[in-house]
């Protein structure tokens, strides 16, 4: 019956977070039958997706299994610039976050001697830019995130042959 209930929901085109009333009742009856894996799976589904938590077989109360919002994370500074993969061979991604208003924002790639080899405009406060490095000479480069004439971050980029 458990497998049939899941197959029936799937055949009807429903995912597990959008069950009909009848499907929900079927999973509820499965969840209340015992402590085997299908029952536990149905209990977890109902608790997570529908906030209908059944006390666990091991005792305790249902609130132990309920999904509750976590306490907010402590203020962790956001990295304004991340380069990955690094080292790279032919492509790398430059992920950036600018918390101030955009004012002439750029991603600038420089060789070790400081010579600029690539400049890419930044039009959004947060995003990613794909950098094609196939025409670059293998070696070490710096990637700068600049906004309003001020350098916000610099990351090293290593290109392998």
Secondary structure, DSSP 4 states (H G I P E B T S, - for coil): -HHHHHHHHHHTT--TTS--HHHHHHHHHHHTS-SSHHHHHHHHHHHHHH------TTSS-GGGTS--PPPPPP--PPPSEEEESSSBSSEEEEEEE--S--SS-EEEEEETTS-EEEEEE--SSEEEEEEE-TTSPSEEEEEEEEETTEEEEEEEEEE--
